[in-house]
Amino acid sequence: MIRTAFFSDNMIAHYYCIIALFLISPLNCCEEKNTTNAFDIRDERYMTIKYTVVLLFSLSLLYSMISTVLMAIVCCNRDNLYGHSFIVIVSQIIICQFINFTPQITIVLPKILLSKNSSYGSRTEWINRTFATINVFSFYDILCFSFLLTLNRFVAIILPKCNVLFESTKLYFVLFFAWLIVFALTFVDFYYCTRSFQVSRLRWIRDCSKQSSDRGHS
């Protein structure tokens, strides 16, 4: 039940932009027909949409944070009925969730709230890239430890004889190996690609063309 509740909250929290995208999609369609009048949510003409997006984003982010805190409280409760390995792996996912909140608060919300002519974006490009990397890192974290949690439940229910993999020091070796994979994937992504948050589309974008062209010239 704890696993089902956690991933239900996680799914809802990660689709916080769907309604906002529906709000701006008709305007983005016009962008294809008239590139000189491209839609930008920071424009003063779209103040209502802008603050609607901020409100929806903030509510969804708050919901996700409260759900994660409650899940952490459940995991820290000494009277819970769940196994040690299950609690340890879920704790890793909770840590990943808290890491994921930082780029949303420090990059996404400020970029939406800033005016179109603000120089904040150009002056803080390195901050943008740093937190974009943190966002990628948290994504790989959640992906990796969600798979590990699924594997743990599969072994516990279907193959109990193999449960020795998730006992004592072997569990921490598995966790250490999982973190190494996450760091490796994040480093490769950071080295080959540049990520940033595109306000008009309310999404993180990835550009690997620069690194590819540099490698081609070399």
Backbone as a chain_set.jsonl record, in Angstrom:
{"seq": "MIRTAFFSDNMIAHYYCIIALFLISPLNCCEEKNTTNAFDIRDERYMTIKYTVVLLFSLSLLYSMISTVLMAIVCCNRDNLYGHSFIVIVSQIIICQFINFTPQITIVLPKILLSKNSSYGSRTEWINRTFATINVFSFYDILCFSFLLTLNRFVAIILPKCNVLFESTKLYFVLFFAWLIVFALTFVDFYYCTRSFQVSRLRWIRDCSKQSSDRGHS", "coords": {"N": [[0.823, -1.204, 0.0], [1.959, 1.249, 0.766], [3.815, 1.605, -1.269], [2.169, 1.835, -3.527], [0.738, 4.166, -2.928], [2.833, 6.001, -2.849], [3.813, 6.095, -5.516], [1.543, 6.915, -6.847], [1.23, 9.523, -5.895], [3.604, 10.511, -6.902], [3.254, 10.328, -9.682], [1.148, 12.144, -10.101], [2.355, 14.506, -9.243], [4.394, 14.857, -11.145], [3.074, 15.495, -13.431], [2.367, 18.127, -13.411], [2.296, 20.202, -15.228], [0.465, 19.755, -17.241], [-2.209, 20.818, -17.484], [-1.53, 23.492, -17.697], [-0.102, 23.448, -20.099], [-2.154, 22.869, -21.871], [-3.45, 25.269, -21.701], [-1.694, 27.037, -22.955], [-1.261, 25.916, -25.428], [-3.01, 26.551, -27.713], [-2.033, 29.069, -28.303], [0.587, 28.544, -28.892], [0.277, 27.191, -31.251], [-0.259, 29.194, -32.998], [2.219, 30.244, -33.191], [3.632, 28.746, -35.035], [2.518, 29.566, -37.406], [3.036, 32.264, -37.475], [5.941, 33.415, -36.982], [7.024, 35.789, -36.159], [5.436, 36.709, -34.191], [5.686, 35.224, -31.82], [4.564, 33.189, -29.143], [5.039, 33.968, -25.736], [5.075, 33.241, -22.43], [5.818, 35.058, -20.542], [5.169, 37.495, -21.513], [3.425, 40.596, -21.234], [0.855, 40.578, -22.218], [-0.22, 38.148, -21.648], [-0.833, 37.798, -18.952], [-2.845, 36.669, -17.321], [-2.858, 33.932, -18.034], [-0.242, 33.382, -17.325], [-0.157, 33.69, -14.475], [-2.023, 31.807, -13.817], [-0.736, 29.468, -14.58], [1.441, 29.597, -12.793], [0.073, 29.333, -10.369], [-1.111, 26.737, -10.617], [1.196, 25.217, -10.919], [2.522, 25.741, -8.474], [0.686, 24.709, -6.607], [0.671, 21.979, -7.294], [3.339, 21.365, -6.854], [3.49, 21.866, -4.124], [1.717, 19.906, -3.217], [3.157, 17.618, -3.937], [5.414, 17.906, -2.309], [4.34, 17.788, 0.296], [3.283, 15.193, 0.235], [5.652, 13.73, -0.042], [6.982, 14.36, 2.342], [5.195, 13.241, 4.205], [5.455, 10.568, 3.464], [8.102, 10.165, 4.183], [7.874, 10.403, 6.947], [6.326, 8.136, 7.502], [8.158, 6.138, 6.786], [10.095, 6.533, 8.706], [8.846, 5.763, 10.978], [8.89, 3.608, 13.683], [7.128, 1.575, 14.09], [6.246, 0.539, 11.711], [5.261, -1.963, 9.284], [6.896, -2.884, 7.313], [9.654, -4.372, 5.523], [13.232, -4.139, 6.185], [14.9, -3.72, 3.912], [13.057, -2.766, 2.03], [12.26, -0.312, 3.198], [14.695, 1.06, 3.219], [15.292, 1.34, 0.457], [13.042, 2.795, -0.437], [13.56, 5.088, 1.011], [15.73, 6.122, -0.385], [14.463, 6.905, -2.74], [12.807, 8.893, -1.74], [14.722, 10.772, -0.966], [15.655, 11.412, -3.521], [13.377, 12.648, -4.51], [13.247, 14.995, -2.955], [15.583, 16.193, -3.861], [14.784, 16.687, -6.45], [12.994, 18.77, -6.132], [14.457, 21.126, -5.908], [15.467, 22.298, -8.464], [12.978, 22.954, -9.546], [11.99, 24.925, -7.862], [14.019, 26.867, -7.825], [14.593, 27.465, -10.488], [12.417, 27.022, -12.404], [9.997, 28.318, -11.385], [10.983, 31.057, -10.857], [11.724, 31.774, -13.525], [9.303, 31.735, -14.899], [7.941, 33.76, -13.601], [9.449, 36.043, -14.08], [9.87, 39.028, -16.069], [9.645, 39.476, -19.662], [11.757, 40.933, -20.742], [13.727, 40.779, -18.893], [17.049, 40.616, -17.58], [17.912, 38.6, -16.054], [17.991, 35.904, -16.787], [20.147, 35.681, -18.668], [22.275, 36.449, -17.077], [22.482, 34.48, -15.241], [23.118, 32.034, -16.375], [24.835, 29.9, -15.873], [23.871, 29.027, -13.444], [21.409, 28.11, -14.222], [22.147, 25.937, -15.863], [23.426, 24.338, -13.99], [21.363, 23.623, -12.17], [19.703, 22.407, -13.96], [21.169, 20.154, -14.496], [21.002, 18.965, -11.982], [18.31, 18.388, -12.021], [18.247, 16.415, -14.018], [19.842, 14.531, -12.744], [18.224, 13.833, -10.534], [16.113, 12.687, -11.918], [17.28, 10.356, -13.094], [17.957, 9.151, -10.707], [15.429, 8.562, -9.479], [14.388, 6.884, -11.443], [16.226, 4.74, -11.434], [16.17, 3.772, -8.743], [13.489, 3.214, -8.487], [13.228, 1.072, -10.206], [14.865, -0.679, -8.782], [13.366, -0.955, -6.449], [11.086, -2.206, -7.45], [12.26, -4.591, -8.299], [13.034, -5.569, -5.826], [10.535, -6.064, -4.585], [9.566, -7.987, -6.348], [11.373, -10.101, -5.973], [10.933, -10.605, -3.248], [8.311, -11.532, -3.248], [7.923, -13.381, -5.397], [10.355, -14.795, -5.774], [11.543, -15.74, -3.186], [13.815, -17.108, -2.279], [15.955, -15.834, -3.39], [16.21, -13.567, -1.965], [18.356, -12.965, -0.442], [20.024, -11.19, -1.644], [19.181, -8.703, -0.919], [19.827, -8.347, 1.716], [21.463, -7.399, 4.758], [24.846, -6.396, 4.442], [25.025, -6.718, 1.698], [22.861, -5.408, 0.554], [23.543, -2.689, 0.886], [25.759, -2.6, -0.731], [24.547, -2.975, -3.209], [23.012, -0.632, -3.301], [25.064, 1.28, -3.324], [26.251, 0.671, -5.791], [24.094, 1.324, -7.45], [23.919, 4.101, -7.036], [26.367, 4.83, -8.169], [25.886, 4.233, -10.864], [23.914, 6.136, -11.417], [25.348, 8.561, -11.044], [27.226, 8.246, -13.092], [25.623, 8.205, -15.434], [24.542, 10.782, -15.247], [26.846, 12.358, -15.456], [27.719, 11.758, -18.064], [25.533, 12.782, -19.509], [25.747, 15.499, -18.777], [28.236, 16.138, -19.867], [27.998, 15.753, -22.656], [25.681, 17.099, -23.414], [23.674, 20.095, -23.293], [21.429, 21.445, -21.068], [18.386, 23.232, -20.456], [15.723, 25.286, -19.14], [12.851, 25.881, -20.948], [10.751, 28.479, -21.126], [8.487, 29.18, -22.67], [7.451, 26.766, -23.585], [7.184, 25.415, -21.264], [8.946, 23.369, -20.347], [11.818, 21.219, -19.87], [14.604, 21.41, -21.948], [16.919, 19.764, -24.171], [20.089, 20.056, -25.618], [22.285, 18.659, -27.712], [23.805, 19.18, -29.865], [25.976, 20.938, -30.016], [28.171, 19.759, -28.67], [28.388, 17.494, -30.27], [29.11, 18.599, -32.755], [31.541, 19.74, -32.052], [33.081, 17.464, -31.508], [33.051, 16.363, -34.004], [34.582, 18.199, -35.498], [37.006, 17.909, -34.258]], "CA": [[0.0, 0.0, 0.0], [2.841, 2.4, 0.815], [4.416, 1.771, -2.597], [1.131, 2.326, -4.432], [0.46, 5.563, -2.594], [3.982, 6.826, -3.215], [3.897, 6.306, -6.959], [0.373, 7.692, -7.253], [1.603, 10.911, -5.63], [4.692, 10.861, -7.797], [2.704, 10.529, -11.023], [0.388, 13.393, -10.11], [3.288, 15.619, -9.101], [5.199, 15.032, -12.34], [2.235, 15.974, -14.533], [1.836, 19.398, -12.952], [2.227, 21.182, -16.315], [-0.446, 19.328, -18.308], [-3.27, 21.82, -17.648], [-0.89, 24.714, -18.178], [0.219, 23.272, -21.512], [-3.406, 23.017, -22.604], [-3.768, 26.685, -21.732], [-0.847, 27.777, -23.886], [-1.121, 25.221, -26.716], [-3.588, 27.279, -28.846], [-1.176, 30.19, -28.631], [1.787, 28.001, -29.52], [-0.081, 26.828, -32.626], [-0.124, 30.415, -33.788], [3.642, 30.509, -33.365], [4.08, 28.091, -36.258], [2.014, 30.32, -38.56], [3.587, 33.607, -37.467], [7.108, 33.348, -36.111], [7.339, 37.124, -35.661], [4.563, 36.982, -33.063], [5.778, 33.993, -31.05], [4.001, 33.261, -27.796], [5.93, 33.887, -24.583], [4.214, 33.35, -21.255], [6.26, 36.205, -19.747], [4.653, 38.703, -22.131], [2.388, 41.266, -20.44], [-0.467, 40.284, -22.787], [-0.688, 36.846, -21.174], [-0.676, 37.8, -17.496], [-3.803, 35.738, -16.717], [-2.323, 32.582, -18.243], [1.005, 33.294, -16.565], [-0.406, 33.463, -13.055], [-2.726, 30.522, -13.708], [0.318, 28.45, -14.63], [2.18, 29.671, -11.53], [-0.788, 28.789, -9.322], [-1.198, 25.289, -10.795], [2.525, 24.659, -10.656], [2.795, 25.845, -7.038], [-0.184, 23.763, -5.899], [1.141, 20.624, -7.565], [4.621, 21.223, -6.177], [3.179, 21.766, -2.696], [1.134, 18.567, -3.021], [4.245, 16.641, -4.018], [6.279, 18.067, -1.142], [3.62, 17.267, 1.465], [3.221, 13.737, 0.083], [6.979, 13.182, 0.206], [7.242, 14.493, 3.782], [4.379, 12.223, 4.889], [6.062, 9.275, 3.195], [9.312, 10.087, 5.01], [7.433, 10.156, 8.324], [5.916, 6.733, 7.565], [9.362, 5.306, 6.741], [10.845, 6.7, 9.954], [8.064, 5.201, 12.082], [9.441, 2.318, 14.114], [6.061, 0.574, 14.166], [5.771, 0.121, 10.387], [5.285, -3.407, 9.068], [7.644, -3.167, 6.094], [10.995, -4.891, 5.726], [14.338, -3.174, 6.217], [15.34, -3.409, 2.546], [12.021, -1.942, 1.401], [12.331, 1.027, 3.768], [15.947, 1.696, 2.782], [15.173, 1.71, -0.957], [12.075, 3.888, -0.51], [14.243, 6.277, 1.537], [16.535, 6.671, -1.486], [13.541, 7.579, -3.657], [12.381, 10.116, -1.059], [15.846, 11.709, -1.115], [15.63, 11.855, -4.929], [12.262, 13.568, -4.655], [13.656, 16.272, -2.382], [16.553, 16.769, -4.798], [14.032, 17.137, -7.622], [12.281, 20.017, -5.843], [15.324, 22.303, -5.963], [15.408, 23.022, -9.744], [11.639, 23.488, -9.789], [11.824, 26.14, -7.064], [15.051, 27.869, -8.115], [14.671, 27.801, -11.917], [11.143, 27.048, -13.12], [9.135, 29.393, -10.886], [11.512, 32.398, -11.169], [11.707, 32.057, -14.961], [7.934, 32.034, -15.293], [7.522, 35.021, -12.99], [10.219, 37.175, -14.583], [9.372, 39.685, -17.275], [10.274, 39.005, -20.892], [12.982, 41.698, -21.004], [14.628, 40.685, -17.75], [18.397, 40.116, -17.886], [18.262, 37.582, -15.055], [18.288, 34.631, -17.45], [21.476, 35.697, -19.267], [23.275, 36.607, -16.02], [22.531, 33.281, -14.386], [23.089, 30.873, -17.262], [25.539, 28.79, -15.222], [22.959, 28.503, -12.425], [20.393, 27.372, -14.977], [22.708, 24.658, -16.296], [23.703, 23.533, -12.792], [20.127, 23.045, -11.65], [19.201, 21.49, -14.988], [21.892, 18.901, -14.248], [20.393, 18.382, -10.778], [17.025, 17.832, -12.45], [18.575, 15.153, -14.708], [20.341, 13.621, -11.716], [17.078, 13.328, -9.767], [15.339, 11.814, -12.801], [17.965, 9.058, -13.127], [17.822, 8.594, -9.353], [14.099, 7.985, -9.298], [14.268, 5.782, -12.398], [17.061, 3.621, -11.007], [15.708, 3.208, -7.477], [12.155, 2.64, -8.717], [13.488, -0.275, -10.737], [15.396, -1.486, -7.683], [12.248, -1.257, -5.552], [10.276, -3.217, -8.142], [13.015, -5.845, -8.23], [12.957, -6.02, -4.433], [9.202, -6.63, -4.348], [9.455, -9.205, -7.161], [12.143, -11.148, -5.291], [10.297, -10.919, -1.972], [7.024, -12.226, -3.444], [8.017, -14.48, -6.359], [11.599, -15.564, -5.601], [12.051, -15.464, -1.821], [15.139, -17.712, -2.077], [16.97, -14.875, -3.859], [16.106, -12.359, -1.144], [19.643, -12.743, 0.208], [20.632, -10.038, -2.311], [18.738, -7.477, -0.254], [20.042, -8.492, 3.151], [22.684, -6.917, 5.421], [25.796, -5.563, 3.694], [24.797, -6.85, 0.252], [21.916, -4.356, 0.179], [24.268, -1.42, 0.779], [26.6, -2.709, -1.931], [23.638, -2.743, -4.337], [22.687, 0.796, -3.301], [26.274, 1.99, -3.75], [26.375, 0.436, -7.231], [23.02, 2.092, -8.088], [24.325, 5.511, -7.027], [27.445, 4.978, -9.157], [25.25, 4.267, -12.184], [23.242, 7.431, -11.54], [26.389, 9.58, -11.241], [27.823, 8.038, -14.413], [24.656, 8.665, -16.433], [24.44, 12.236, -15.152], [28.09, 12.936, -15.98], [27.686, 11.624, -19.524], [24.546, 13.747, -19.988], [26.294, 16.84, -18.579], [29.39, 16.342, -20.749], [27.63, 15.771, -24.061], [24.477, 17.889, -23.7], [23.357, 21.283, -22.512], [20.004, 21.479, -20.747], [17.848, 24.47, -19.901], [14.272, 25.308, -19.054], [12.242, 26.758, -21.936], [9.544, 28.991, -20.484], [7.339, 29.199, -23.576], [6.891, 25.42, -23.675], [7.114, 24.871, -19.908], [9.618, 22.073, -20.353], [13.274, 21.203, -19.932], [15.044, 21.026, -23.286], [18.281, 19.256, -24.243], [20.786, 20.369, -26.869], [23.547, 17.914, -27.795], [24.389, 19.475, -31.175], [27.258, 21.632, -29.88], [29.208, 18.774, -28.36], [28.547, 16.614, -31.438], [29.843, 19.322, -33.781], [32.915, 19.892, -31.585], [33.739, 16.174, -31.69], [33.209, 16.156, -35.429], [35.695, 19.017, -35.975], [38.254, 17.381, -33.729]], "C": [[0.86, 1.259, 0.0], [3.458, 2.683, -0.549], [3.403, 2.346, -3.58], [0.842, 3.794, -4.188], [1.592, 6.471, -3.041], [4.007, 7.117, -4.705], [2.666, 7.013, -7.508], [0.653, 9.174, -7.051], [2.659, 11.383, -6.614], [4.19, 11.144, -9.211], [1.965, 11.851, -11.115], [1.327, 14.585, -10.082], [4.067, 15.887, -10.373], [4.373, 15.413, -13.573], [1.619, 17.327, -14.195], [1.646, 20.414, -14.074], [1.189, 20.846, -17.369], [-1.534, 20.379, -18.559], [-2.698, 23.109, -18.193], [-0.544, 24.612, -19.653], [-1.03, 23.367, -22.383], [-3.792, 24.49, -22.724], [-2.968, 27.431, -22.802], [-0.757, 27.143, -25.265], [-1.793, 25.954, -27.881], [-2.707, 28.439, -29.277], [0.11, 29.719, -29.289], [1.522, 27.547, -30.948], [0.063, 28.039, -33.533], [1.334, 30.729, -34.068], [4.165, 29.898, -34.647], [3.657, 28.885, -37.489], [2.668, 31.697, -38.647], [4.756, 33.648, -36.493], [7.49, 34.705, -35.545], [6.497, 37.474, -34.451], [4.502, 35.745, -32.167], [5.243, 34.201, -29.644], [5.087, 33.126, -26.751], [5.104, 34.185, -23.348], [4.593, 34.541, -20.376], [5.762, 37.521, -20.309], [3.507, 39.271, -21.303], [0.983, 40.983, -20.958], [-1.061, 39.003, -22.235], [-0.565, 36.717, -19.657], [-1.606, 36.795, -16.814], [-3.305, 34.3, -16.832], [-1.078, 32.377, -17.394], [0.739, 32.962, -15.104], [-1.259, 32.212, -12.818], [-1.731, 29.377, -13.704], [1.1, 28.416, -13.313], [1.375, 29.051, -10.392], [-0.865, 27.268, -9.408], [0.128, 24.611, -10.47], [2.813, 24.639, -9.154], [1.958, 24.851, -6.241], [0.295, 22.322, -6.079], [2.467, 20.35, -6.867], [4.423, 21.08, -4.672], [2.598, 20.398, -2.356], [2.221, 17.5, -2.999], [5.135, 16.709, -2.788], [5.621, 17.503, 0.12], [3.561, 15.747, 1.417], [4.564, 13.091, 0.403], [7.338, 13.249, 1.691], [6.463, 13.44, 4.564], [4.962, 10.826, 4.68], [7.333, 9.08, 4.013], [8.958, 9.796, 6.467], [7.031, 8.688, 8.498], [7.141, 5.821, 7.602], [10.156, 5.38, 8.04], [10.109, 6.123, 11.163], [8.58, 3.807, 12.438], [8.392, 1.201, 14.119], [5.574, 0.109, 12.798], [6.035, -1.366, 10.179], [6.142, -3.828, 7.873], [9.076, -3.575, 6.412], [12.057, -3.812, 5.657], [14.762, -2.761, 4.81], [14.343, -2.499, 1.829], [12.114, -0.5, 1.89], [13.576, 1.763, 3.289], [15.845, 2.163, 1.328], [14.184, 2.855, -1.145], [12.692, 5.186, -0.001], [15.107, 6.933, 0.462], [15.651, 7.441, -2.47], [13.044, 8.889, -3.047], [13.473, 11.18, -1.153], [15.886, 12.276, -2.529], [14.517, 12.869, -5.159], [12.613, 14.95, -4.108], [14.689, 16.97, -3.263], [15.832, 17.366, -5.999], [13.304, 18.46, -7.387], [13.148, 21.247, -6.072], [15.322, 23.012, -7.322], [14.034, 23.603, -10.043], [11.441, 24.827, -9.073], [12.794, 27.235, -7.486], [15.101, 28.302, -9.578], [13.29, 28.009, -12.536], [10.27, 28.22, -12.667], [9.703, 30.788, -11.165], [11.446, 32.746, -12.645], [10.303, 32.403, -15.462], [7.517, 33.408, -14.808], [8.247, 36.237, -13.554], [9.597, 37.759, -15.843], [10.186, 39.231, -18.482], [11.624, 39.663, -21.134], [13.982, 41.631, -19.85], [15.967, 40.09, -18.165], [18.837, 39.024, -16.924], [18.702, 36.278, -15.719], [19.697, 34.582, -18.016], [22.577, 35.787, -18.207], [23.438, 35.351, -15.174], [22.476, 32.012, -15.22], [23.748, 29.654, -16.613], [24.685, 28.174, -14.119], [21.894, 27.637, -13.084], [20.921, 25.99, -15.354], [22.983, 23.742, -15.096], [22.441, 22.849, -12.282], [19.439, 22.154, -12.682], [19.883, 20.133, -14.846], [21.343, 18.189, -13.018], [19.055, 17.747, -11.117], [17.219, 16.493, -13.161], [19.018, 14.105, -13.695], [19.183, 13.015, -10.919], [16.203, 12.404, -10.607], [15.955, 10.417, -12.869], [17.894, 8.362, -11.777], [16.511, 7.846, -9.195], [13.897, 6.777, -10.211], [15.008, 4.54, -11.9], [16.519, 2.964, -9.739], [14.273, 2.7, -7.556], [12.27, 1.232, -9.285], [13.985, -1.205, -9.635], [14.295, -1.879, -6.7], [11.331, -2.32, -6.155], [10.948, -4.583, -8.092], [12.953, -6.438, -6.821], [11.617, -6.674, -4.124], [9.016, -7.936, -5.122], [10.178, -10.37, -6.475], [11.455, -11.573, -4.007], [9.038, -11.765, -2.15], [7.169, -13.476, -4.309], [9.222, -15.378, -6.102], [12.205, -15.31, -4.222], [13.427, -16.048, -1.551], [16.267, -16.766, -2.478], [16.993, -13.596, -3.026], [17.4, -12.039, -0.407], [20.369, -11.545, -0.393], [20.311, -8.733, -1.599], [18.875, -7.564, 1.265], [21.413, -7.961, 3.556], [23.555, -6.075, 4.488], [25.601, -5.646, 2.187], [23.848, -5.772, -0.256], [22.643, -3.031, -0.02], [25.244, -1.431, -0.391], [25.758, -2.44, -3.177], [23.286, -1.267, -4.446], [23.875, 1.63, -3.789], [26.462, 1.857, -5.262], [25.314, 1.236, -7.995], [23.372, 3.573, -8.139], [25.451, 5.766, -8.032], [26.878, 5.069, -10.573], [24.599, 5.617, -12.431], [24.257, 8.545, -11.797], [27.017, 9.458, -12.629], [26.898, 8.55, -15.52], [24.537, 10.185, -16.436], [25.675, 12.915, -15.725], [28.109, 12.89, -17.505], [26.718, 12.639, -20.133], [25.086, 15.171, -19.9], [27.405, 17.142, -19.571], [28.974, 16.529, -22.202], [26.478, 16.712, -24.402], [24.358, 19.104, -22.783], [21.85, 21.328, -22.31], [19.62, 22.839, -20.177], [16.33, 24.38, -19.881], [13.721, 26.332, -20.034], [10.877, 27.192, -21.421], [8.337, 28.867, -21.397], [6.664, 27.848, -23.702], [6.737, 24.738, -22.311], [7.738, 23.477, -19.828], [11.126, 22.26, -20.34], [13.682, 20.71, -21.316], [16.519, 20.609, -23.23], [18.869, 19.551, -25.61], [22.146, 19.671, -26.855], [24.293, 18.227, -29.095], [25.77, 20.102, -31.058], [28.383, 20.662, -29.623], [29.47, 17.854, -29.555], [29.367, 17.291, -32.525], [31.302, 19.513, -33.38], [33.704, 18.598, -31.776], [33.976, 15.885, -33.161], [34.395, 16.932, -36.001], [37.027, 18.485, -35.48], [38.658, 16.078, -34.436]], "O": [[0.538, 2.23, -0.684], [3.61, 3.838, -0.945], [3.728, 3.232, -4.371], [0.715, 4.575, -5.131], [1.358, 7.568, -3.547], [4.201, 8.262, -5.113], [2.752, 7.657, -8.554], [0.354, 9.99, -7.922], [2.615, 12.514, -7.098], [4.644, 12.085, -9.86], [2.127, 12.594, -12.082], [1.126, 15.56, -10.807], [4.376, 17.042, -10.663], [4.934, 15.629, -14.648], [0.509, 17.645, -14.623], [0.914, 21.388, -13.901], [1.045, 21.604, -18.328], [-1.758, 20.784, -19.7], [-3.304, 23.751, -19.052], [-0.679, 25.591, -20.387], [-0.975, 23.883, -23.499], [-4.384, 24.908, -23.719], [-3.482, 28.331, -23.466], [-0.231, 27.764, -26.188], [-1.211, 25.991, -28.965], [-2.633, 28.764, -30.462], [0.664, 30.41, -30.145], [2.439, 27.519, -31.769], [0.46, 27.919, -34.692], [1.658, 31.394, -35.052], [5.05, 30.467, -35.287], [4.356, 28.879, -38.503], [2.84, 32.241, -39.737], [4.564, 33.893, -35.302], [8.21, 34.772, -34.549], [6.803, 38.437, -33.748], [3.423, 35.279, -31.801], [5.443, 35.252, -29.036], [5.961, 32.266, -26.865], [4.504, 35.254, -23.232], [3.789, 34.988, -19.559], [5.907, 38.561, -19.666], [2.712, 38.521, -20.738], [0.013, 41.132, -20.214], [-2.268, 38.783, -22.337], [-0.232, 35.648, -19.144], [-1.214, 36.143, -15.847], [-3.325, 33.545, -15.86], [-0.888, 31.309, -16.812], [1.349, 32.043, -14.557], [-1.217, 31.628, -11.735], [-1.859, 28.432, -12.926], [1.388, 27.343, -12.783], [1.921, 28.334, -9.554], [-0.706, 26.579, -8.4], [0.164, 23.562, -9.827], [3.293, 23.637, -8.624], [2.457, 24.223, -5.308], [0.319, 21.544, -5.125], [2.698, 19.254, -6.354], [5.094, 20.279, -4.021], [2.943, 19.804, -1.335], [2.211, 16.599, -2.16], [5.565, 15.674, -2.277], [6.27, 16.823, 0.915], [3.764, 15.083, 2.434], [4.618, 12.038, 1.037], [7.926, 12.314, 2.236], [7.002, 12.818, 5.48], [4.964, 10.003, 5.595], [7.616, 7.977, 4.481], [9.654, 9.038, 7.142], [7.353, 8.068, 9.512], [7.169, 4.846, 8.353], [10.81, 4.414, 8.432], [10.683, 6.007, 12.246], [8.688, 2.937, 11.574], [8.737, 0.02, 14.148], [4.597, -0.634, 12.715], [6.915, -1.95, 10.811], [6.12, -4.99, 7.468], [9.639, -3.177, 7.433], [11.823, -2.718, 5.144], [14.963, -1.575, 4.548], [14.734, -1.578, 1.113], [12.055, 0.432, 1.088], [13.518, 2.955, 2.988], [16.272, 3.272, 1.007], [14.442, 3.78, -1.916], [12.388, 6.262, -0.516], [15.205, 8.158, 0.405], [16.04, 8.496, -2.97], [12.88, 9.883, -3.755], [13.183, 12.353, -1.391], [16.121, 13.469, -2.721], [14.688, 13.831, -5.909], [12.305, 15.963, -4.737], [14.673, 18.194, -3.396], [16.219, 18.419, -6.505], [13.027, 19.19, -8.339], [12.624, 22.312, -6.4], [15.187, 24.236, -7.349], [13.927, 24.628, -10.717], [10.811, 25.741, -9.603], [12.429, 28.41, -7.502], [15.596, 29.387, -9.882], [13.025, 29.056, -13.127], [9.851, 29.03, -13.494], [8.971, 31.64, -11.67], [11.144, 33.887, -12.996], [10.137, 33.253, -16.337], [6.824, 34.139, -15.514], [7.717, 37.347, -13.51], [8.893, 37.073, -16.584], [11.274, 38.673, -18.34], [12.536, 39.034, -21.67], [14.975, 42.359, -19.846], [16.024, 39.18, -18.992], [19.982, 38.572, -16.962], [19.654, 35.632, -15.28], [20.383, 33.571, -17.874], [23.677, 35.27, -18.404], [24.436, 35.196, -14.471], [21.858, 31.027, -14.817], [23.287, 28.525, -16.777], [24.748, 26.969, -13.873], [21.528, 26.578, -12.576], [20.225, 24.989, -15.186], [22.798, 22.527, -15.175], [22.443, 21.652, -11.998], [18.681, 21.252, -12.323], [19.258, 19.091, -15.048], [21.227, 16.964, -13.003], [18.701, 16.7, -10.575], [16.458, 15.551, -12.941], [18.623, 12.942, -13.774], [19.171, 11.812, -10.66], [15.619, 11.452, -10.088], [15.254, 9.415, -12.723], [17.783, 7.138, -11.704], [16.479, 6.67, -8.832], [13.31, 5.773, -9.806], [14.477, 3.431, -11.941], [16.419, 1.739, -9.668], [13.881, 1.839, -6.767], [11.526, 0.326, -8.91], [13.582, -2.366, -9.558], [14.288, -2.995, -6.18], [10.861, -3.218, -5.457], [10.294, -5.602, -7.87], [12.834, -7.651, -6.65], [11.568, -7.72, -3.476], [8.393, -8.875, -4.628], [9.655, -11.482, -6.408], [11.394, -12.764, -3.699], [8.729, -12.612, -1.312], [6.599, -14.519, -3.987], [9.113, -16.6, -6.204], [13.279, -14.719, -4.12], [14.146, -15.546, -0.686], [17.387, -16.872, -1.979], [17.716, -12.653, -3.349], [17.532, -10.968, 0.185], [21.228, -10.947, 0.256], [21.079, -7.773, -1.668], [18.123, -6.926, 2.003], [22.386, -8.058, 2.807], [23.067, -5.158, 3.828], [25.982, -4.721, 1.47], [24.009, -5.277, -1.372], [22.385, -2.326, -0.995], [25.523, -0.385, -0.978], [26.207, -1.755, -4.096], [23.261, -0.708, -5.543], [23.708, 2.567, -4.569], [26.797, 2.833, -5.933], [25.597, 1.769, -9.068], [23.155, 4.231, -9.156], [25.477, 6.815, -8.675], [27.332, 5.879, -11.38], [24.714, 6.18, -13.52], [24.046, 9.383, -12.673], [27.305, 10.469, -13.267], [27.342, 9.246, -16.433], [24.442, 10.805, -17.495], [25.564, 13.936, -16.405], [28.474, 13.868, -18.158], [27.028, 13.277, -21.139], [24.911, 15.964, -20.825], [27.512, 18.264, -20.064], [29.533, 17.371, -22.905], [26.314, 17.086, -25.563], [24.87, 19.124, -21.664], [21.085, 21.257, -23.272], [20.414, 23.503, -19.512], [15.733, 23.513, -20.52], [14.072, 27.51, -19.971], [9.961, 26.379, -21.295], [7.261, 28.484, -20.939], [5.452, 27.772, -23.902], [6.224, 23.623, -22.219], [7.134, 22.537, -19.31], [11.646, 23.302, -20.738], [13.16, 19.704, -21.798], [17.267, 21.047, -22.355], [18.227, 19.325, -26.636], [23.039, 20.038, -26.091], [25.31, 17.598, -29.388], [26.643, 19.844, -31.887], [29.428, 20.724, -30.271], [30.611, 17.479, -29.825], [30.218, 16.659, -33.151], [32.197, 19.463, -34.224], [34.872, 18.637, -32.164], [34.963, 15.248, -33.53], [35.124, 16.432, -36.859], [38.045, 18.584, -36.164], [39.692, 15.495, -34.111]]}, "num_chains": 1, "name": "protein.A"}
